[in-house]
Amino acid sequence: MNDQTAPAARDYSKTLFLPQTDFPMRAGLPQREPQMLARWADMDLYRRLRETSAGRPKFVLHDGPPYANGNIHIGHALNKILKDLVTRSQQMLGHDSNYVPGWDCHGLPIEWKIEEEYRKKGKNKDEVPVVEFRRQCRAFAEHWLGVQREEFKRLGVEGDWAHPYSTMAYPAEATIASELMSFAMTGQLYRGSKPVMWSVVERTALAEAEVEYHEHTSQTIWAKFPVDQLDTAAEVKLRAAGEAATDLLAASVVIWTTTPWTIPANRAVAYSPTVSYGLFRVTAAPEGNWARQGDLYVLADKLADEVMKAAKVEAFERVRDVDPAVIKLCRHPLAGAAGAMGYYDFGVPVVPADYVTDDAGTGFVHTAPGHGADDYITYVNHRAAFAAAGTSEVPHTVGPDGAYFPHVKLFDGARVIDDKGKDGDANKRVIDKLVEVGALIARGRLVHSYPHSWRSKAPLIFRNTPQWFIAMDRPVESLGGKTLREVALRAISHTRWVPAVGENRINGMIENRPDWVISRQRAWGVPITVFVDKATGEILRDEAVNERIAEAFRAEGADAWFSDATGARFLLPDYDPAAYEKIDDVLDVWFDSGSTHAFTLEDPEQFPGLAGVRRKVDGGADTVMYLEGSDQHRGWFHSSLLESCGTRGRAPYDVVLTHGFVLDEKGEKMSKSKGNVTAPQDVIRDSGADILRLWVAASDYSDDLRIGPEILKTFVETYRKLRNTLRWMLGTLAHHKAGVTLDAAAAPELERLILHRLAELDVAVREAYAEFDYKKVVAQLSSFMTTDLSAFYFDVRKDVLYCDPASSATRLTALAVIEEVFRRVTAWLAPILVFTAEEAWLSRYPEEAAGGSVHLRTFPETPAAWRDDALAEKWAAIRRVRRVVTGALEIERAQKRIGASLEAAPELFVADDALRGLLATVDMAEVCITSGLSLMAGEGPESAFRLDDVPGVAVVPRLAEGRKCARSWKFSTEIGRDPDYPDVTPRDAAALREIDAAGVAA
């Protein structure tokens, strides 16, 4: 027996160039991301970005201010991440892309919170000095601004977080007041009395942007307005034609309304000149019915059946045609009512209006000019008729608490809506009185869309109140004689809207909007800093007074206005404070946010990083973008447009991008009661912010987005694949010296194909980022990294990269190409996966840890010469054929006839001579990762494997001949040819010889 011990078999795994990296497979984003944020803070990344981009064209994303009144929600996360995608990608496209975050700190949302705290403590807001109340509002806003700032930063959003803007900062309040005073100086500001949407619960007027619509059940009535007087000329014509006028004078015009409580404020009845009307007589009705036999009603022909059915009329007849124009006046239904003391004894004009239809109701519209926009316009258009009827003033009937004023007879104190937003007793009292005086013929209920406050969720009323307005249709000298509406419409056409449908939406809103009501009867906001001459009612226009106000605000904030009851500090010594009324209403918060451009984009002292913006509209190369949810067409986009156009004659933005809202996985609105809320804080805690960012980038933001646990799982999986591709590149590049020059022209075809794809992607990714199409970026990169790289190129090249000699030209070229891929992919992913791209970049280039960052890069330039469409077409054909081979081998694996594809040496049959010739120019065994492959002519045997979408190609699986290489695991008949390395292929023997010669053998 030989007692010599046989030498141990060599561990060839230690001779392979296998991937080596500390970049972990498991991301650990919830723990790793805060570390990255701390690093960026330590290196002052924001400042470094400004320094590296100095002198470039500016791309400024002006932040739409969220309210500082609570933790952020998923809608905030979508908005801020989308903004960060814009600024980071524009920075890497070669701009100085600056982002200054901002907050809305005034207005009802914050004031409402303080009032809630008061109510809990049993305190009365009105008993607290206004300056003290404002101080508490400011403290509340400061707290939540700080909370939200940290939550936004945790999303990976980069910006000047150390110097944000806020509407409650003293310089900001001074600028907002100055902007308001500019409107006053140019004559665009006026005080008028019009019906506005009023919140009884919040005791203030609301703008359209503060209103949302919900279903509401309203009481409906059909009421009679007795005809009182005919047009003289018309009556003469009737008599001349032989038609009796007496039956019309015995008739009643019937109206239908969903707001019975407004009947005491009725001052007219409107009809349509295009609708056909008739005189109808009730011929049969039940005993005691409100509509009685013999009654005569004037109705739209199309609606008569519906009205009679509602009134429980058993039979009726049409007497004749009626032209409502012959009816000059009706009597109010409550005229002569006991206890009314003549309050309703006036004529009610019957007037035409273009909004009246015969789609529903009676064809006549009850008109209360103090309680509706259309009603008020009707009053303005027919002021003479109202004056002739003895109602020359728009009536004030309902107070700020939703109760009838004492002067409204019969209904003094009745409430339309109570303090909790519930229906009061006004409707019932009015209906009961109409029944009592015999003026009602029917009643009912209607469920319809109705305006509600977006904060209190309580229904609103239209209420005539004195308010401050900015005129939309008043020619303004400073605007070249044009109206604000005209200037705004022109500015819309000069703005780029993303998506393009946004232009039509805001255009329609500006075309049809009424004058802008900017006053609010609240305490927490920038005051309307004007004085009104008590004798003339004129606004004081004096630049010296305005400057004293602005100067005081810059030093003390807007509290300076409220700390002086008469405004003497601003008026003296030029004017007598006793002669002027100081206005204490505050500005609509939309005016605040609409003015933010004035104190961020135009104040180099406060925001030096935004100084010197020369916008395209001024002939410069700089761009200002606004980006918010689609609801801001009637909100911030809208108010900013009007504010800037009114003071500067142009829009404050060049580009406006809008996104949808976030719904749950079923497409339903999120609510805590449903338990379907996805909180960004939870996603970050469980998966990391990069997952949330990937969801935003991959979604179609132009529509509503969906999110939930199952959807997030798909993005976690997508992220895993992207990360693993980065990890493999990092591991492989551990064997490559960075900065090695690549000779692209001399590279093998497979490497040149990948370089071609980089050239293609360079164009596609840049265009997609420039077009703000982030889902296209994700789709392109995800497909490239998982399909082109991981599933094809890396898979094919692993043998060369792991097993070829260190000096192999093919191996070195492949490594150089992977370096090019890595440098581009990390840059292209950086705006989206901000943490992961940085982690990968620093892992490859540890020297960057001293102060470098992937985010300080621009997108690498890619040589146009790398593009080779002919080569790409050739390899597209090769890859189609490869699919047939891999499909055949998958069956062999499933049947356990082979383990790995290297055990196979299939026969590949190709019928097309040209395709077969093309395949002959490449090593198809290498491409298909087999140990051998025979390329054959013809269709192949019937039993061969085929794919329907690759005609003329068939595969017959065969086992590879020879022995298995102990190092590369390829099967070969050449194993043992090199006697020094008898268990490996000659290629592997050459690699081992190099390793052994270098003295690093295992």
C-alpha angles and dihedrals in degrees: 000000000000106000094190111114114236114241114262115257113260117255099232093182087077090058094055123096092235120171114278121188143140089214099115124231090220106064099208087199097167089061100032099047096064088052090054091049089052090051092051090049092050093050091042092233093185092058091045090053091053092048095049093048098044111137096021122120108277124243108188121189102199107210120237103225118243118208115265094226111106148349117312120261133206092275089058090049092052091049098047095043090050089052090050091051088055098048097042094046093045089050090053091046087063106271133122090244108188127185124191111183118220144188138212105226104169131068144059100312091066097034088051091056092053091048089052089055089049092051091050089054094043092245125146114227092208091061093058118087108254094236091053091048090050090050090057091048090052092051091049092051092047091054096051093041087061093046094049092045091060092045092051092047089052088062088065093252111158120210145114093298091160091061110031123161122244130184091228095057109114096242089048093051089049091052094046090052090047091051090052091049089052089061089050093050093051093049096247094116119079140158116236141160112242137141110269133177105272131194111213090190094052096032095226145098116259132209122230089256090062093054131089128183125235135165113276132179111231130186113239130203139187107213135183124237105190114226107246109170136014127212105269096227092045092050091053090052091050093053092045089055090052094250119136117239093192095079090054091049087054092051134087130223106230121217131189123209141171091208108061089169090070094062092094087058094050114129103160148012119228128208137178121248089210097055123091113236134188143185111248129193124205107230099177134018137158121269111276093011117152090232105060135200109271096026114140119215132184108218142157107268093230092055102040096096091050093049094048091048091052089048091052091239112168097200138000141168136214108240100188147307119299128199104204088210088077090063109085102174141007128194120250110254089239096047110132093010114157111262094016090104092212093303092134098037098115136104120268110214119221106220138171121253130178095221094064115103139168094234093104140353119027105309090260125090123211106229123211105171092196093057110044142039095229090044091054092049089051088053092051092047093050101033092137093055091050092049091050089052091053098254103105095149130065102246124240105215108150126051130217090271091059093252128124114258117249091252093063101095121225093012106054109152097006109140126222093194127004130224091273094054095255126133112273129208098272097097093049094048093049093046092047091051093048089052090048093054093042095246098123124083100171145357136195147148132263131194108210145144110283134178117261133176111262090220108040092025087220122138116259134222132213107241133177109237137152106262140162117254140186109221118237099190105036113113108240123206093210088055093055093264093302126126124247089248092055093048092047093050090050091049091052090058090052093054127087111233121202110226095025094227088073089077093061091047098054092037090060091047094052093044093056106028120116124229112305112259104210104170127098128186094226139105108229109075146059108303125236093256101208136114123216123211105240092210100048104020089231123141114247108245110193124139092204091058090045092053092050089054093048092047092051091049092051090055102036107012126236090312085083088075095053096043090067113060096196102029091237093146089063099038102043135122093014101047139030108247090209090064095057137066113224111216114227100179113115128230124266104262088235087067088054094052091038088060096051092100088064095060100034106036095033105038109082091175094060098032110024092168089066095045122121099026108169104192125208089248086063093048094263132120098239125109133207118199131192117200125184143126119299091255088072091076082085093031130039098355088050100046093042090052094051094043094050095041091050094052104027105020094239143068118275091228141056098197130030120192122187132193135193131245130272118252132177124264092277093052093255127136113263119247135163090232091059092046091226099117119129108202118202089221090060094048091050092048094050104033111004136254093275089067090053090047091050090052091052094046095047095047128089097248092185087076132041112291128222128215138172142124097294094045091049090052090062091053092047087055093046089050091049091056093048092048093049090052090053090046093052091049091050091049093049093045089057084084093051130080110230117240098032109155115249120218097205095179092058095044122115117263094257091056091044088053090056091047088051089053090051090052090050093047093047089062095040096047094046091049092047093050091046089051092046088241099144096162087062090053091052093045093049096046095041091052092045096047098043102032107026097033114024099030097038124009098035091041092053095042098046091091093054094041096047101034112025118101115273089249095052109133091211092052094047092047091049090052091049090051092049088052089054090048092049094050092052099040093051090050094046091048095043098089090051108033095033096168098039095046090051092047091051093045094052091045090058096039107032090171086071089067089084091073110315128119139184085232092065090063131091120220106284117252111247119207112247087217089072089070112099113166093177091055091047091052090050093050093045087062091046091051092050089056090045089060091061091051094047090046091055092047092050089061090049090052092047089052089048091236088127133018105202129016089247088072089067135079102179129193111241115203117198119180098191111082094207093051092045090051090051092051090050090065093067135051099257092184088060092045092050094040095238129134091240142353133196116212110212136183123238140037095297129227121317091247092058121115116257140174118219094223094053103057122192094026124107134169131207110193116227132176116249118253125233132028131315115259109240091218109035097021091227117142113236141162088216097068109124095028089118105060092202090061106028099169100054139063120265089255091055091044090057090051092050092048090055091049094048092046090054090053096239099108118140 
